[in-house]
Amino acid sequence: DAGVTQSPTHLIKTRGQQVTLRCSPKSGHDTVSWYQQALGQGPQFIFQYYEEEERQRGNFPDRFSGHQFPNYSSELNVNALLLGDSALYLCASSLGGGTGDEQYFGPGTRLTVT
Amino acid sequence: SQQGEEDPQALSIQEGENATMNCSYKTSINNLQWYRQNSGRGLVHLILIRSNEREKHSGRLRVTLDTSKKSSSLLITASRAADTASYFCATKRTSGSRLTFGEGTQLTVNP
């Protein structure tokens, strides 16, 4: 039973570029949430996808967008990268639009913007 | 913005000692969860306590919740060097399903 997987593991981009991060949820899960974790801080909620729609969104600009595919996997896109976007991006999967209590986290993608 | 605040920010103990971490939050919640994170990698779910529960145990972990004080504590008994990690509390509000995390406590267990 595969857990949550994310790709790539590490990524280095230049200011102004665009990046796409990918997440496959735990088997049987249909909801994907994305979090940004800056160094030394707790994760902050970006948005959640369920039934291929964005259901909830945190306090992040429109440069952050996402998508969920019919197989429940998800992508996080960030446009016009800023130095401040450097962080660990975590994907979490759960059931039923987040009504399930537990979220299972992937290993994360470390994004460095230079 | 972060809802939770963990206390202390950093804790260093010897193997075999108990470690206690505290978490405070600001709004009403459906449940509170504790997660562990090793070296900036993914979060591992440790334990969940619902708003109508006061205490919960799982192995060497004991969690308490005081909704009147909007606070929770995580006790790790008989700590091991392998317990060295960052520990985060996260709340799930009554409405909505997002998790709101605190800033975390960095626990170091010295062998």
gemmi code that builds the backbone of each chain (N, CA, C; Angstrom):
import gemmi

chains = {
    "A": [
        ("ASP", (0.858, -1.188, 0.000), (0.000, 0.000, 0.000), (0.892, 1.234, 0.000)),
        ("ALA", (0.936, 1.933, -1.166), (1.819, 3.073, -1.296), (1.279, 4.235, -0.485)),
        ("GLY", (2.214, 4.930, 0.164), (1.839, 6.139, 0.867), (1.805, 7.303, -0.100)),
        ("VAL", (1.839, 8.505, 0.446), (1.834, 9.720, -0.362), (3.222, 9.901, -0.989)),
        ("THR", (3.241, 10.136, -2.277), (4.519, 10.360, -2.950), (4.530, 11.742, -3.570)),
        ("GLN", (5.705, 12.352, -3.600), (5.873, 13.669, -4.180), (7.100, 13.680, -5.070)),
        ("SER", (7.013, 14.500, -6.120), (8.179, 14.662, -6.989), (8.234, 16.091, -7.512)),
        ("PRO", (9.438, 16.611, -7.761), (10.722, 15.990, -7.412), (11.030, 16.144, -5.921)),
        ("THR", (12.150, 15.609, -5.488), (12.560, 15.734, -4.098), (13.138, 17.119, -3.835)),
        ("HIS", (13.974, 17.549, -4.744), (14.603, 18.862, -4.633), (14.487, 19.573, -5.971)),
        ("LEU", (14.469, 20.908, -5.897), (14.324, 21.705, -7.108), (14.982, 23.056, -6.874)),
        ("ILE", (15.757, 23.498, -7.855), (16.350, 24.837, -7.779), (15.870, 25.630, -8.976)),
        ("LYS", (15.299, 26.798, -8.699), (14.780, 27.653, -9.757), (15.300, 29.068, -9.576)),
        ("THR", (15.150, 29.849, -10.614), (15.561, 31.245, -10.599), (14.339, 32.135, -10.440)),
        ("ARG", (14.523, 33.271, -9.795), (13.438, 34.247, -9.650), (12.757, 34.499, -10.985)),
        ("GLY", (11.430, 34.560, -10.951), (10.678, 34.836, -12.153), (10.245, 33.597, -12.911)),
        ("GLN", (10.895, 32.470, -12.643), (10.525, 31.236, -13.332), (9.237, 30.655, -12.764)),
        ("GLN", (8.792, 29.592, -13.407), (7.593, 28.885, -12.975), (7.986, 27.467, -12.576)),
        ("VAL", (7.235, 26.882, -11.637), (7.562, 25.536, -11.181), (6.280, 24.725, -11.003)),
        ("THR", (6.395, 23.435, -11.247), (5.277, 22.505, -11.032), (5.731, 21.380, -10.125)),
        ("LEU", (5.003, 21.181, -9.048), (5.279, 20.097, -8.109), (4.134, 19.084, -8.204)),
        ("ARG", (4.460, 17.819, -7.977), (3.482, 16.755, -8.157), (3.292, 15.923, -6.902)),
        ("CYS", (2.093, 15.399, -6.769), (1.746, 14.621, -5.585), (0.790, 13.504, -5.977)),
        ("SER", (1.065, 12.305, -5.482), (0.132, 11.189, -5.621), (-0.353, 10.808, -4.231)),
        ("PRO", (-1.659, 10.781, -4.023), (-2.170, 10.520, -2.669), (-2.028, 9.063, -2.275)),
        ("LYS", (-2.211, 8.824, -1.036), (-2.236, 7.454, -0.503), (-3.364, 6.692, -1.177)),
        ("SER", (-3.124, 5.412, -1.414), (-4.125, 4.572, -2.050), (-5.457, 4.648, -1.313)),
        ("GLY", (-6.520, 4.915, -2.045), (-7.853, 4.998, -1.452), (-8.266, 6.400, -1.048)),
        ("HIS", (-7.336, 7.340, -1.058), (-7.648, 8.719, -0.683), (-8.040, 9.525, -1.914)),
        ("ASP", (-8.927, 10.508, -1.722), (-9.428, 11.276, -2.854), (-9.225, 12.780, -2.704)),
        ("THR", (-8.601, 13.192, -1.622), (-8.439, 14.614, -1.317), (-6.963, 14.929, -1.120)),
        ("VAL", (-6.533, 16.017, -1.735), (-5.129, 16.418, -1.622), (-5.062, 17.856, -1.115)),
        ("SER", (-4.248, 18.066, -0.100), (-3.993, 19.407, 0.427), (-2.520, 19.724, 0.254)),
        ("TRP", (-2.224, 20.990, 0.013), (-0.843, 21.436, -0.138), (-0.504, 22.424, 0.982)),
        ("TYR", (0.719, 22.296, 1.493), (1.206, 23.165, 2.548), (2.599, 23.670, 2.177)),
        ("GLN", (2.880, 24.900, 2.616), (4.208, 25.467, 2.459), (4.852, 25.586, 3.831)),
        ("GLN", (6.075, 25.109, 3.956), (6.769, 25.187, 5.233), (8.098, 25.911, 5.041)),
        ("ALA", (8.163, 27.132, 5.508), (9.417, 27.881, 5.484), (10.341, 27.337, 6.570)),
        ("LEU", (11.612, 27.567, 6.413), (12.616, 27.040, 7.331), (12.347, 27.515, 8.747)),
        ("GLY", (12.279, 26.568, 9.668), (12.088, 26.917, 11.069), (10.674, 27.264, 11.466)),
        ("GLN", (9.725, 27.070, 10.564), (8.329, 27.406, 10.865), (7.435, 26.190, 10.665)),
        ("GLY", (6.204, 26.325, 11.104), (5.232, 25.277, 10.879), (4.633, 25.391, 9.485)),
        ("PRO", (4.069, 24.305, 8.987), (3.445, 24.325, 7.655), (2.261, 25.291, 7.608)),
        ("GLN", (2.085, 25.933, 6.448), (0.940, 26.810, 6.222), (0.123, 26.266, 5.065)),
        ("PHE", (-1.172, 26.233, 5.257), (-2.110, 25.677, 4.279), (-2.168, 26.553, 3.041)),
        ("ILE", (-2.004, 25.917, 1.861), (-2.109, 26.647, 0.601), (-3.510, 26.472, 0.021)),
        ("PHE", (-3.850, 25.252, -0.302), (-5.203, 24.932, -0.788), (-5.437, 23.438, -0.737)),
        ("GLN", (-6.700, 23.090, -0.990), (-7.128, 21.689, -0.977), (-7.937, 21.390, -2.229)),
        ("TYR", (-7.699, 20.214, -2.782), (-8.431, 19.768, -3.960), (-9.231, 18.507, -3.652)),
        ("TYR", (-10.454, 18.529, -4.105), (-11.367, 17.393, -3.935), (-12.306, 17.386, -5.124)),
        ("GLU", (-12.536, 16.214, -5.702), (-13.379, 16.094, -6.900), (-12.932, 17.070, -7.982)),
        ("GLU", (-11.608, 17.181, -8.107), (-10.963, 17.961, -9.174), (-11.247, 19.464, -9.075)),
        ("GLU", (-11.680, 19.912, -7.907), (-11.917, 21.333, -7.715), (-11.191, 21.845, -6.474)),
        ("GLU", (-10.797, 23.098, -6.523), (-10.216, 23.728, -5.341), (-11.339, 24.011, -4.355)),
        ("ARG", (-11.242, 23.432, -3.174), (-12.333, 23.528, -2.203), (-12.070, 24.565, -1.123)),
        ("GLN", (-10.808, 24.698, -0.747), (-10.450, 25.670, 0.276), (-9.127, 26.287, -0.136)),
        ("ARG", (-8.903, 27.517, 0.309), (-7.650, 28.183, -0.022), (-7.174, 28.975, 1.182)),
        ("GLY", (-5.890, 28.900, 1.414), (-5.288, 29.704, 2.466), (-4.907, 31.070, 1.925)),
        ("ASN", (-4.125, 31.792, 2.698), (-3.761, 33.162, 2.357), (-2.536, 33.194, 1.446)),
        ("PHE", (-2.718, 32.714, 0.237), (-1.635, 32.699, -0.745), (-2.101, 33.408, -2.007)),
        ("PRO", (-1.159, 34.107, -2.687), (-1.556, 34.859, -3.894), (-1.917, 33.936, -5.049)),
        ("ASP", (-2.483, 34.567, -6.079), (-2.930, 33.800, -7.255), (-1.769, 33.174, -8.023)),
        ("ARG", (-0.545, 33.574, -7.687), (0.610, 32.923, -8.335), (0.649, 31.427, -8.009)),
        ("PHE", (-0.010, 31.069, -6.938), (-0.096, 29.660, -6.532), (-1.399, 29.087, -7.084)),
        ("SER", (-1.277, 28.087, -7.912), (-2.461, 27.449, -8.468), (-2.254, 25.945, -8.452)),
        ("GLY", (-3.339, 25.230, -8.671), (-3.223, 23.782, -8.614), (-4.180, 23.096, -9.555)),
        ("HIS", (-4.079, 21.795, -9.491), (-4.953, 20.977, -10.331), (-5.045, 19.595, -9.699)),
        ("GLN", (-6.208, 18.980, -9.848), (-6.341, 17.581, -9.447), (-6.839, 16.781, -10.630)),
        ("PHE", (-6.266, 15.639, -10.838), (-6.585, 14.785, -11.970), (-7.609, 13.717, -11.563)),
        ("PRO", (-8.234, 13.074, -12.578), (-9.248, 12.052, -12.247), (-8.713, 10.915, -11.372)),
        ("ASN", (-7.410, 10.668, -11.419), (-6.850, 9.596, -10.569), (-6.488, 10.121, -9.174)),
        ("TYR", (-6.916, 11.330, -8.851), (-6.748, 11.999, -7.561), (-5.374, 12.613, -7.353)),
        ("SER", (-4.432, 12.368, -8.244), (-3.137, 13.018, -8.090), (-3.299, 14.525, -8.310)),
        ("SER", (-2.296, 15.264, -7.885), (-2.426, 16.719, -7.909), (-1.114, 17.390, -8.287)),
        ("GLU", (-1.233, 18.577, -8.822), (-0.086, 19.420, -9.110), (-0.232, 20.763, -8.417)),
        ("LEU", (0.886, 21.298, -7.993), (0.961, 22.657, -7.470), (1.840, 23.449, -8.422)),
        ("ASN", (1.320, 24.548, -8.913), (2.068, 25.417, -9.805), (2.321, 26.758, -9.118)),
        ("VAL", (3.530, 27.238, -9.260), (3.860, 28.565, -8.735), (4.492, 29.355, -9.868)),
        ("ASN", (3.889, 30.485, -10.185), (4.394, 31.361, -11.247), (5.200, 32.511, -10.662)),
        ("ALA", (6.025, 33.112, -11.527), (6.779, 34.312, -11.143), (7.433, 34.142, -9.776)),
        ("LEU", (8.262, 33.139, -9.668), (8.858, 32.775, -8.378), (9.600, 33.942, -7.731)),
        ("LEU", (9.435, 34.029, -6.425), (10.143, 35.003, -5.600), (11.095, 34.263, -4.671)),
        ("LEU", (12.090, 34.986, -4.174), (13.021, 34.354, -3.234), (12.276, 33.788, -2.025)),
        ("GLY", (11.228, 34.475, -1.628), (10.455, 34.058, -0.466), (9.645, 32.793, -0.676)),
        ("ASP", (9.604, 32.310, -1.910), (8.894, 31.054, -2.167), (9.761, 29.851, -1.831)),
        ("SER", (11.004, 30.079, -1.498), (11.883, 28.980, -1.092), (11.333, 28.345, 0.176)),
        ("ALA", (11.069, 27.065, 0.104), (10.432, 26.383, 1.234), (10.335, 24.897, 0.932)),
        ("LEU", (9.857, 24.161, 1.925), (9.495, 22.759, 1.738), (8.001, 22.724, 1.432)),
        ("TYR", (7.625, 22.115, 0.343), (6.220, 22.026, -0.032), (5.730, 20.611, 0.249)),
        ("LEU", (4.741, 20.550, 1.099), (4.215, 19.272, 1.564), (2.836, 19.028, 0.981)),
        ("CYS", (2.625, 17.803, 0.593), (1.335, 17.364, 0.110), (0.753, 16.409, 1.147)),
        ("ALA", (-0.521, 16.511, 1.382), (-1.183, 15.622, 2.333), (-2.446, 15.066, 1.695)),
        ("SER", (-2.693, 13.791, 1.924), (-3.916, 13.210, 1.374), (-4.858, 12.791, 2.491)),
        ("SER", (-6.122, 12.790, 2.166), (-7.144, 12.390, 3.129), (-8.376, 11.942, 2.349)),
        ("LEU", (-9.446, 11.681, 3.105), (-10.668, 11.168, 2.490), (-11.793, 12.169, 2.538)),
        ("GLY", (-12.637, 12.122, 1.553), (-13.920, 12.794, 1.615), (-13.887, 14.293, 1.757)),
        ("GLY", (-13.013, 14.968, 1.003), (-13.003, 16.421, 1.054), (-12.482, 16.960, 2.356)),
        ("GLY", (-11.715, 16.106, 3.032), (-11.141, 16.577, 4.279), (-12.004, 16.307, 5.487)),
        ("THR", (-13.126, 15.642, 5.285), (-13.958, 15.325, 6.442), (-13.326, 14.222, 7.284)),
        ("GLY", (-12.456, 13.412, 6.635), (-11.702, 12.449, 7.414), (-10.745, 13.185, 8.334)),
        ("ASP", (-10.478, 12.614, 9.469), (-9.694, 13.325, 10.475), (-8.218, 13.401, 10.141)),
        ("GLU", (-7.645, 12.310, 9.708), (-6.203, 12.265, 9.560), (-5.766, 12.637, 8.159)),
        ("GLN", (-4.665, 13.350, 8.094), (-4.032, 13.637, 6.821), (-2.677, 12.949, 6.810)),
        ("TYR", (-2.375, 12.304, 5.703), (-1.113, 11.610, 5.541), (-0.205, 12.451, 4.652)),
        ("PHE", (0.962, 12.758, 5.164), (1.861, 13.658, 4.458), (2.911, 12.910, 3.647)),
        ("GLY", (3.257, 13.505, 2.513), (4.363, 13.012, 1.722), (5.683, 13.545, 2.253)),
        ("PRO", (6.796, 13.134, 1.653), (8.121, 13.545, 2.120), (8.467, 14.987, 1.790)),
        ("GLY", (7.692, 15.600, 0.885), (7.930, 16.996, 0.565), (8.849, 17.213, -0.622)),
        ("THR", (8.738, 18.401, -1.195), (9.641, 18.870, -2.244), (10.320, 20.123, -1.726)),
        ("ARG", (11.652, 20.094, -1.700), (12.426, 21.259, -1.242), (12.678, 22.153, -2.441)),
        ("LEU", (12.077, 23.347, -2.447), (12.247, 24.312, -3.525), (13.173, 25.423, -3.065)),
        ("THR", (14.203, 25.658, -3.857), (15.120, 26.765, -3.601), (15.040, 27.722, -4.768)),
        ("VAL", (14.766, 28.980, -4.481), (14.692, 30.011, -5.510), (15.898, 30.923, -5.346)),
        ("THR", (16.691, 31.054, -6.425), (17.915, 31.873, -6.342), (17.764, 33.131, -7.200)),
    ],
    "B": [
        ("SER", (-2.096, 32.994, 9.024), (-1.317, 33.111, 10.256), (-1.451, 31.820, 11.040)),
        ("GLN", (-0.465, 31.537, 11.854), (-0.477, 30.331, 12.646), (-1.466, 30.498, 13.788)),
        ("GLN", (-2.218, 29.437, 14.067), (-3.121, 29.505, 15.197), (-2.435, 29.043, 16.453)),
        ("GLY", (-1.624, 27.988, 16.314), (-1.057, 27.398, 17.504), (0.300, 27.972, 17.844)),
        ("GLU", (0.601, 27.868, 19.113), (1.926, 28.238, 19.581), (2.435, 27.111, 20.454)),
        ("GLU", (3.613, 26.611, 20.131), (4.188, 25.554, 20.941), (5.167, 26.150, 21.947)),
        ("ASP", (5.268, 25.461, 23.047), (6.158, 25.897, 24.123), (6.754, 24.649, 24.750)),
        ("PRO", (8.059, 24.513, 24.901), (9.050, 25.516, 24.494), (9.368, 25.431, 23.000)),
        ("GLN", (10.126, 26.369, 22.498), (10.556, 26.302, 21.101), (11.596, 25.210, 20.918)),
        ("ALA", (12.417, 25.009, 21.945), (13.450, 23.978, 21.884), (13.576, 23.326, 23.246)),
        ("LEU", (13.840, 22.016, 23.241), (13.936, 21.242, 24.473), (15.047, 20.222, 24.307)),
        ("SER", (15.970, 20.205, 25.267), (17.071, 19.247, 25.216), (17.067, 18.431, 26.504)),
        ("ILE", (16.996, 17.104, 26.368), (16.934, 16.224, 27.537), (17.865, 15.033, 27.342)),
        ("GLN", (18.031, 14.257, 28.413), (18.824, 13.039, 28.347), (17.918, 11.847, 28.077)),
        ("GLU", (18.485, 10.860, 27.419), (17.745, 9.619, 27.174), (17.165, 9.087, 28.480)),
        ("GLY", (15.946, 8.605, 28.414), (15.286, 8.058, 29.594), (14.416, 9.065, 30.320)),
        ("GLU", (14.664, 10.344, 30.112), (13.835, 11.383, 30.734), (12.525, 11.537, 29.953)),
        ("ASN", (11.588, 12.210, 30.592), (10.324, 12.524, 29.927), (10.401, 13.897, 29.277)),
        ("ALA", (9.704, 14.048, 28.172), (9.662, 15.323, 27.462), (8.216, 15.793, 27.402)),
        ("THR", (8.002, 17.033, 27.772), (6.661, 17.613, 27.716), (6.671, 18.844, 26.834)),
        ("MET", (5.750, 18.860, 25.875), (5.600, 19.993, 24.975), (4.174, 20.499, 25.077)),
        ("ASN", (4.016, 21.806, 25.008), (2.705, 22.413, 25.152), (2.305, 23.152, 23.885)),
        ("CYS", (1.008, 23.245, 23.687), (0.467, 23.893, 22.504), (-0.744, 24.706, 22.922)),
        ("SER", (-0.812, 25.940, 22.449), (-2.002, 26.751, 22.689), (-2.594, 27.151, 21.353)),
        ("TYR", (-3.897, 27.331, 21.330), (-4.579, 27.712, 20.102), (-5.629, 28.760, 20.407)),
        ("LYS", (-6.223, 29.319, 19.338), (-7.042, 30.515, 19.560), (-8.529, 30.325, 19.304)),
        ("THR", (-8.895, 29.399, 18.420), (-10.308, 29.288, 18.059), (-10.875, 27.953, 18.530)),
        ("SER", (-12.180, 27.799, 18.363), (-12.779, 26.506, 18.683), (-12.293, 25.467, 17.684)),
        ("ILE", (-12.199, 24.244, 18.148), (-11.647, 23.195, 17.292), (-12.521, 21.946, 17.299)),
        ("ASN", (-12.363, 21.162, 16.253), (-12.986, 19.840, 16.180), (-12.042, 18.806, 16.779)),
        ("ASN", (-10.769, 18.905, 16.435), (-9.765, 18.033, 17.032), (-8.397, 18.676, 16.975)),
        ("LEU", (-7.477, 18.118, 17.711), (-6.096, 18.586, 17.731), (-5.207, 17.379, 17.483)),
        ("GLN", (-4.209, 17.572, 16.659), (-3.331, 16.466, 16.283), (-1.881, 16.857, 16.532)),
        ("TRP", (-1.079, 15.870, 16.823), (0.360, 16.077, 16.974), (1.076, 15.327, 15.864)),
        ("TYR", (2.058, 16.013, 15.295), (2.872, 15.453, 14.225), (4.340, 15.553, 14.610)),
        ("ARG", (5.119, 14.686, 13.991), (6.560, 14.673, 14.185), (7.229, 14.867, 12.830)),
        ("GLN", (8.347, 15.584, 12.822), (9.062, 15.823, 11.569), (10.546, 15.670, 11.833)),
        ("ASN", (11.166, 14.801, 11.058), (12.612, 14.594, 11.156), (13.317, 15.400, 10.083)),
        ("SER", (14.257, 16.218, 10.489), (15.186, 16.915, 9.586), (14.502, 17.521, 8.365)),
        ("GLY", (13.403, 18.255, 8.572), (12.769, 18.960, 7.472), (12.160, 18.066, 6.417)),
        ("ARG", (11.825, 16.863, 6.760), (11.163, 15.967, 5.825), (9.667, 15.925, 6.105)),
        ("GLY", (8.995, 14.900, 5.630), (7.545, 14.829, 5.772), (7.098, 14.690, 7.212)),
        ("LEU", (5.843, 15.028, 7.437), (5.259, 14.950, 8.772), (4.670, 13.567, 9.010)),
        ("VAL", (4.881, 13.067, 10.203), (4.330, 11.772, 10.601), (3.273, 12.012, 11.668)),
        ("HIS", (2.085, 11.488, 11.441), (0.990, 11.663, 12.382), (1.243, 10.810, 13.622)),
        ("LEU", (1.136, 11.445, 14.793), (1.384, 10.731, 16.046), (0.091, 10.359, 16.753)),
        ("ILE", (-0.762, 11.327, 16.971), (-1.950, 11.081, 17.776), (-2.965, 12.195, 17.539)),
        ("LEU", (-4.221, 11.845, 17.645), (-5.324, 12.796, 17.470), (-6.195, 12.764, 18.714)),
        ("ILE", (-6.595, 13.922, 19.177), (-7.517, 13.998, 20.310), (-8.676, 14.910, 19.915)),
        ("ARG", (-9.874, 14.422, 20.176), (-11.055, 15.171, 19.778), (-11.426, 16.179, 20.856)),
        ("SER", (-12.243, 17.146, 20.477), (-12.564, 18.242, 21.398), (-13.333, 17.765, 22.623)),
        ("ASN", (-13.976, 16.592, 22.519), (-14.727, 16.096, 23.672), (-13.910, 15.103, 24.500)),
        ("GLU", (-12.639, 14.959, 24.175), (-11.751, 14.089, 24.939), (-10.801, 14.936, 25.769)),
        ("ARG", (-10.336, 14.383, 26.871), (-9.435, 15.132, 27.752), (-8.038, 14.545, 27.774)),
        ("GLU", (-7.941, 13.235, 27.511), (-6.632, 12.594, 27.556), (-6.639, 11.400, 26.627)),
        ("LYS", (-5.471, 11.150, 26.037), (-5.348, 10.013, 25.150), (-3.928, 9.471, 25.223)),
        ("HIS", (-3.808, 8.147, 25.102), (-2.494, 7.507, 25.182), (-2.240, 6.703, 23.918)),
        ("SER", (-0.959, 6.661, 23.528), (-0.550, 5.794, 22.439), (0.896, 5.431, 22.683)),
        ("GLY", (1.120, 4.206, 23.148), (2.487, 3.791, 23.462), (3.106, 4.691, 24.513)),
        ("ARG", (4.238, 5.298, 24.182), (4.923, 6.205, 25.124), (4.391, 7.637, 25.065)),
        ("LEU", (3.359, 7.859, 24.277), (2.804, 9.206, 24.123), (1.551, 9.368, 24.967)),
        ("ARG", (1.445, 10.544, 25.578), (0.232, 10.912, 26.305), (-0.118, 12.339, 25.924)),
        ("VAL", (-1.337, 12.520, 25.466), (-1.795, 13.843, 25.064), (-2.957, 14.255, 25.950)),
        ("THR", (-2.945, 15.501, 26.370), (-4.071, 16.054, 27.105), (-4.611, 17.251, 26.337)),
        ("LEU", (-5.868, 17.528, 26.543), (-6.524, 18.655, 25.896), (-7.406, 19.360, 26.911)),
        ("ASP", (-7.230, 20.661, 27.026), (-8.065, 21.493, 27.891), (-8.710, 22.551, 27.013)),
        ("THR", (-9.945, 22.312, 26.605), (-10.609, 23.236, 25.678), (-10.956, 24.560, 26.365)),
        ("SER", (-11.105, 24.553, 27.681), (-11.412, 25.806, 28.367), (-10.213, 26.749, 28.333)),
        ("LYS", (-9.021, 26.173, 28.341), (-7.792, 26.975, 28.268), (-7.222, 27.012, 26.856)),
        ("LYS", (-7.876, 26.290, 25.946), (-7.399, 26.214, 24.563), (-5.923, 25.805, 24.548)),
        ("SER", (-5.655, 24.693, 25.192), (-4.279, 24.231, 25.248), (-4.219, 22.710, 25.258)),
        ("SER", (-3.068, 22.203, 24.840), (-2.823, 20.768, 24.797), (-1.371, 20.516, 25.185)),
        ("SER", (-1.113, 19.338, 25.695), (0.260, 18.969, 25.972), (0.542, 17.583, 25.433)),
        ("LEU", (1.781, 17.390, 25.016), (2.261, 16.088, 24.543), (3.386, 15.647, 25.459)),
        ("LEU", (3.211, 14.487, 26.059), (4.236, 13.915, 26.930), (4.818, 12.692, 26.253)),
        ("ILE", (6.127, 12.671, 26.121), (6.829, 11.487, 25.635), (7.591, 10.915, 26.825)),
        ("THR", (7.249, 9.706, 27.217), (7.908, 9.105, 28.369), (9.117, 8.284, 27.940)),
        ("ALA", (10.067, 8.144, 28.849), (11.264, 7.317, 28.623), (11.860, 7.603, 27.249)),
        ("SER", (12.231, 8.839, 27.016), (12.663, 9.270, 25.680), (13.899, 8.522, 25.209)),
        ("ARG", (14.024, 8.452, 23.893), (15.145, 7.783, 23.233), (15.802, 8.758, 22.277)),
        ("ALA", (17.036, 8.518, 21.927), (17.730, 9.390, 20.979), (16.956, 9.481, 19.667)),
        ("ALA", (16.285, 8.394, 19.300), (15.514, 8.377, 18.051), (14.288, 9.279, 18.104)),
        ("ASP", (13.935, 9.781, 19.280), (12.813, 10.721, 19.391), (13.213, 12.135, 18.986)),
        ("THR", (14.498, 12.360, 18.773), (14.970, 13.680, 18.351), (14.287, 14.073, 17.051)),
        ("ALA", (13.567, 15.199, 17.073), (12.775, 15.635, 15.925), (12.080, 16.945, 16.297)),
        ("SER", (11.378, 17.504, 15.336), (10.476, 18.632, 15.609), (9.067, 18.100, 15.773)),
        ("TYR", (8.358, 18.655, 16.741), (7.000, 18.210, 17.030), (6.049, 19.389, 16.840)),
        ("PHE", (4.982, 19.148, 16.095), (4.012, 20.189, 15.783), (2.631, 19.777, 16.255)),
        ("CYS", (1.917, 20.746, 16.799), (0.499, 20.533, 17.019), (-0.247, 21.174, 15.853)),
        ("ALA", (-1.383, 20.607, 15.533), (-2.199, 21.119, 14.435), (-3.659, 20.986, 14.827)),
        ("THR", (-4.409, 22.027, 14.565), (-5.819, 22.002, 14.926), (-6.683, 21.941, 13.673)),
        ("LYS", (-7.795, 21.264, 13.844), (-8.798, 21.218, 12.800), (-10.016, 21.931, 13.362)),
        ("ARG", (-10.400, 23.003, 12.728), (-11.484, 23.810, 13.252), (-12.832, 23.135, 13.046)),
        ("THR", (-13.781, 23.567, 13.781), (-15.113, 22.990, 13.698), (-15.652, 23.115, 12.279)),
        ("SER", (-15.401, 24.252, 11.655), (-15.836, 24.431, 10.279), (-14.619, 24.307, 9.374)),
        ("GLY", (-14.786, 23.618, 8.276), (-13.661, 23.461, 7.374), (-12.780, 22.312, 7.779)),
        ("SER", (-11.862, 21.989, 6.944), (-11.073, 20.792, 7.183), (-9.579, 21.027, 7.113)),
        ("ARG", (-9.129, 22.242, 6.956), (-7.702, 22.471, 6.877), (-7.078, 22.272, 8.254)),
        ("LEU", (-5.805, 21.916, 8.255), (-5.050, 21.841, 9.497), (-4.288, 23.153, 9.670)),
        ("THR", (-4.308, 23.694, 10.867), (-3.555, 24.894, 11.200), (-2.477, 24.520, 12.191)),
        ("PHE", (-1.238, 24.717, 11.794), (-0.096, 24.263, 12.569), (0.490, 25.367, 13.434)),
        ("GLY", (1.105, 24.927, 14.523), (1.918, 25.815, 15.327), (3.337, 25.879, 14.783)),
        ("GLU", (4.200, 26.571, 15.526), (5.565, 26.786, 15.066), (6.479, 25.609, 15.391)),
        ("GLY", (6.057, 24.730, 16.267), (6.829, 23.531, 16.542), (7.783, 23.638, 17.715)),
        ("THR", (8.087, 22.494, 18.286), (9.110, 22.365, 19.328), (10.201, 21.443, 18.817)),
        ("GLN", (11.433, 21.913, 18.874), (12.567, 21.079, 18.471), (13.057, 20.316, 19.700)),
        ("LEU", (12.864, 18.995, 19.669), (13.290, 18.145, 20.783), (14.602, 17.457, 20.437)),
        ("THR", (15.571, 17.582, 21.330), (16.840, 16.866, 21.194), (16.992, 15.943, 22.385)),
        ("VAL", (17.151, 14.655, 22.114), (17.361, 13.668, 23.172), (18.803, 13.204, 23.074)),
        ("ASN", (19.571, 13.504, 24.100), (20.999, 13.181, 24.112), (21.237, 11.772, 24.661)),
        ("PRO", (22.034, 10.971, 23.967), (22.282, 9.589, 24.414), (23.170, 9.545, 25.649)),
    ],
}
model = gemmi.Model(1)
for chain_id, residues in chains.items():
    chain = gemmi.Chain(chain_id)
    for i, (resn, *xyz) in enumerate(residues, 1):
        res = gemmi.Residue()
        res.name, res.seqid = resn, gemmi.SeqId(i, " ")
        for name, pos in zip(("N", "CA", "C"), xyz):
            atom = gemmi.Atom()
            atom.name, atom.element = name, gemmi.Element(name[0])
            atom.pos, atom.b_iso = gemmi.Position(*pos), 0.0
            res.add_atom(atom)
        chain.add_residue(res)
    model.add_chain(chain)
structure = gemmi.Structure()
structure.add_model(model)
structure.setup_entities()
